[in-house]
Amino acid sequence: MLLRMIILLLVAMSLGDAFLHQPRSKCFTKTALHASTSSSSSSLRRPTPSRISQTDNFRDAKDLSQKFINDYEHLHKSNRAEKKKIAIFGGGLSGLSCAKYLSDAGHEPILYEARDILGGKVSAWQDEDGDFIETGLHIFFGAYPNIHNLFKELGIEDRLQWAPHRMTFAMQELPGEFTTFDFPEGIPAPFNMATAILRNTQMLSLEEKIRMVPALLPMLLEGQVSYTSHR
């Protein structure tokens, strides 16, 4: 009975989406994607999701970070603080973070980097022609509490450009063209993913969506732990 109700809901949402939304082009080309990215980057910055700082993971990361400062202040007041010189090899994200927190704890970090730029796998620099070169994927998700807490402490969290929750796939049958799965705001996971799948009419047919229901039911009803145990 429950499975039948969910199938009916899938049909209703898929049909309803076709009536509620204006027709779109079948696929997105590279040119269209580039134009969309360019226009969004020139617009106002999207606000940081407030729920990030309200999660237990973020609060734990913040407390651990503050502990370095609190411990140092406590030892300094009791004249038991011992400043040490500590060598760090590698100026990547881990090495830079380590140097920052060692400094907070009252120590003197010395960072060694073989190249003349910092950042490691996420480094970026400007070449002789004036172009900016990136060596890694510069993406930080909302589920990364430590990095968001670090950016907040450094006062650079406003440099993150928040993008809509969207997954883009290449169309195997149409080389060079793409389709997107748009995750709606205000709907918690995993139901936002289910909604994104339902609303996409370019990659999955209604029959394929219905056939996915038995596999997705454990995750939708019981969470990710149940989903992985069923695999």
C-alpha positions as CSV (number, residue, x, y, z in Angstrom):
1,M,0.0,0.0,0.0
2,L,2.8,2.4,0.9
3,L,4.7,1.6,-2.3
4,R,1.5,2.2,-4.4
5,M,1.0,5.6,-2.7
6,I,4.6,6.7,-3.4
7,I,4.2,5.6,-7.1
8,L,1.1,7.7,-7.4
9,L,2.9,10.6,-5.8
10,L,5.7,10.2,-8.3
11,V,3.3,10.3,-11.2
12,A,1.5,13.4,-9.8
13,M,4.7,15.3,-9.1
14,S,6.1,14.5,-12.6
15,L,2.9,15.5,-14.4
16,G,2.4,18.5,-12.2
17,D,5.9,19.7,-12.9
18,A,5.1,19.6,-16.6
19,F,2.1,21.9,-16.2
20,L,3.5,24.3,-13.6
21,H,6.7,25.1,-15.4
22,Q,7.2,26.8,-18.8
23,P,8.8,24.6,-21.5
24,R,12.5,24.7,-21.6
25,S,15.1,23.7,-24.1
26,K,15.9,20.0,-24.1
27,C,19.4,20.3,-22.9
28,F,22.0,22.9,-21.9
29,T,24.9,23.5,-24.1
30,K,28.4,24.5,-22.9
31,T,27.8,28.0,-24.2
32,A,24.6,28.3,-22.2
33,L,26.2,27.0,-19.1
34,H,29.1,29.4,-19.5
35,A,26.7,32.3,-20.0
36,S,24.7,31.2,-16.9
37,T,27.9,31.0,-14.8
38,S,29.1,34.4,-16.0
39,S,25.8,36.2,-15.2
40,S,25.5,34.6,-11.8
41,S,29.1,35.6,-10.8
42,S,28.4,39.2,-11.7
43,S,25.2,39.3,-9.6
44,L,25.1,39.9,-5.8
45,R,26.6,37.3,-3.6
46,R,24.1,34.7,-2.3
47,P,23.8,34.8,1.5
48,T,25.6,32.1,3.6
49,P,23.1,29.5,4.7
50,S,22.3,30.2,8.3
51,R,22.0,26.5,9.2
52,I,25.7,25.9,8.7
53,S,26.7,27.6,12.0
54,Q,23.7,25.9,13.8
55,T,24.9,22.3,13.3
56,D,26.5,20.2,16.0
57,N,29.5,19.7,13.7
58,F,30.2,23.4,13.3
59,R,29.8,24.0,17.1
60,D,32.2,21.2,17.8
61,A,34.8,22.6,15.4
62,K,34.4,26.0,16.9
63,D,34.9,24.7,20.4
64,L,38.0,22.8,19.4
65,S,39.4,25.8,17.8
66,Q,38.7,28.0,20.8
67,K,40.4,25.4,23.0
68,F,43.8,26.3,21.6
69,I,43.4,29.9,22.6
70,N,41.8,29.1,26.0
71,D,44.6,26.6,26.9
72,Y,47.3,29.1,25.9
73,E,45.8,31.9,28.0
74,H,45.4,29.6,31.0
75,L,49.1,28.5,30.8
76,H,50.3,32.0,30.1
77,K,48.5,33.3,33.3
78,S,50.0,30.6,35.4
79,N,53.5,31.2,33.9
80,R,53.5,27.6,32.5
81,A,53.3,28.5,28.8
82,E,56.2,27.1,26.9
83,K,56.7,28.6,23.4
84,K,58.1,26.1,20.9
85,K,59.4,26.4,17.3
86,I,57.6,23.8,15.2
87,A,58.5,22.9,11.6
88,I,55.7,22.3,9.2
89,F,56.5,20.8,5.8
90,G,54.0,21.6,3.0
91,G,52.1,24.9,2.5
92,G,48.9,23.3,1.5
93,L,45.6,23.7,3.2
94,S,46.5,21.4,6.0
95,G,49.9,23.0,6.6
96,L,48.5,26.5,6.6
97,S,45.7,25.5,9.0
98,C,48.2,23.8,11.3
99,A,50.4,26.9,11.4
100,K,47.4,29.1,12.2
101,Y,46.3,26.9,15.1
102,L,49.8,26.4,16.5
103,S,50.2,30.2,16.5
104,D,46.9,30.5,18.4
105,A,48.3,28.1,20.9
106,G,51.3,30.4,21.5
107,H,53.9,28.6,19.5
108,E,56.1,29.7,16.6
109,P,55.4,27.6,13.5
110,I,57.9,27.6,10.6
111,L,56.4,26.5,7.4
112,Y,58.5,25.0,4.6
113,E,57.2,24.9,1.0
114,A,59.1,23.8,-2.0
115,R,57.2,26.0,-4.5
116,D,57.0,29.8,-4.5
117,I,53.2,29.7,-4.0
118,L,51.1,28.4,-1.2
119,G,47.9,26.4,-1.3
120,G,49.0,23.0,-2.4
121,K,46.3,21.2,-4.4
122,V,44.0,24.2,-4.2
123,S,46.7,26.8,-5.0
124,A,46.0,29.6,-7.6
125,W,48.2,32.2,-9.2
126,Q,48.3,34.7,-12.0
127,D,50.6,33.9,-14.9
128,E,52.7,36.2,-17.1
129,D,49.7,36.8,-19.4
130,G,47.5,37.9,-16.6
131,D,45.4,34.8,-16.5
132,F,44.5,33.1,-13.2
133,I,45.6,29.4,-13.0
134,E,44.0,27.0,-10.6
135,T,45.4,23.6,-9.7
136,G,42.4,22.1,-7.9
137,L,38.7,22.1,-7.6
138,H,37.8,25.1,-5.4
139,I,34.6,23.9,-3.9
140,F,33.7,23.8,-0.2
141,F,30.3,22.2,0.8
142,G,28.2,23.2,3.7
143,A,29.0,20.0,5.4
144,Y,32.6,21.0,5.9
145,P,32.4,22.6,9.4
146,N,36.1,22.9,10.0
147,I,36.9,24.8,6.9
148,H,33.9,27.1,7.4
149,N,34.9,27.8,10.9
150,L,38.5,28.5,9.8
151,F,37.3,31.0,7.1
152,K,35.1,32.7,9.8
153,E,38.1,33.0,12.2
154,L,40.2,34.5,9.4
155,G,37.5,36.9,8.4
156,I,37.4,35.7,4.8
157,E,34.1,33.8,4.8
158,D,32.6,36.5,2.5
159,R,34.9,35.4,-0.3
160,L,33.0,32.2,-0.7
161,Q,30.4,32.4,-3.5
162,W,27.5,30.2,-2.6
163,A,26.0,28.5,-5.6
164,P,22.6,26.9,-6.0
165,H,22.4,23.2,-5.1
166,R,22.6,21.6,-8.5
167,M,24.1,18.6,-10.2
168,T,25.0,18.7,-13.9
169,F,25.4,15.7,-16.1
170,A,26.5,15.1,-19.6
171,M,23.9,13.6,-21.9
172,Q,25.3,10.3,-23.2
173,E,22.9,10.2,-26.1
174,L,23.6,13.9,-27.0
175,P,27.3,14.6,-26.9
176,G,28.2,18.1,-25.8
177,E,24.9,18.7,-24.2
178,F,24.0,18.7,-20.5
179,T,21.1,18.3,-18.1
180,T,20.7,19.5,-14.5
181,F,19.1,18.2,-11.3
182,D,18.1,21.2,-9.2
183,F,17.8,20.6,-5.5
184,P,15.0,22.9,-4.1
185,E,15.8,25.1,-1.1
186,G,13.8,24.6,2.1
187,I,13.4,20.8,1.7
188,P,15.7,18.7,3.9
189,A,17.8,15.8,2.6
190,P,17.1,13.2,1.2
191,F,13.7,14.6,0.1
192,N,15.4,17.4,-1.8
193,M,17.3,14.9,-3.9
194,A,14.1,13.0,-4.6
195,T,12.4,16.2,-5.7
196,A,15.4,17.0,-8.0
197,I,15.1,13.6,-9.6
198,L,11.4,13.9,-10.1
199,R,11.5,17.3,-11.7
200,N,14.2,16.3,-14.2
201,T,12.5,15.3,-17.5
202,Q,15.5,15.2,-19.7
203,M,17.6,12.2,-18.3
204,L,15.1,9.9,-16.6
205,S,11.7,8.8,-17.9
206,L,8.7,8.4,-15.7
207,E,9.1,4.6,-15.9
208,E,12.7,4.8,-14.8
209,K,11.8,7.1,-11.9
210,I,9.2,4.5,-10.7
211,R,11.7,1.7,-11.0
212,M,14.0,3.6,-8.7
213,V,11.5,3.8,-5.9
214,P,12.2,0.3,-4.3
215,A,15.9,1.1,-4.1
216,L,15.4,4.6,-2.6
217,L,12.7,3.7,-0.1
218,P,15.0,2.7,2.7
219,M,17.0,5.9,2.5
220,L,13.8,8.1,2.3
221,L,12.1,6.4,5.2
222,E,14.9,5.3,7.5
223,G,17.9,7.4,6.6
224,Q,21.3,6.8,5.1
225,V,22.4,4.2,7.6
226,S,19.5,2.0,6.6
227,Y,20.2,2.7,2.9
228,T,23.8,1.5,3.1
229,S,22.8,-1.6,5.1
230,H,20.4,-2.7,2.4
231,R,23.1,-2.5,-0.3
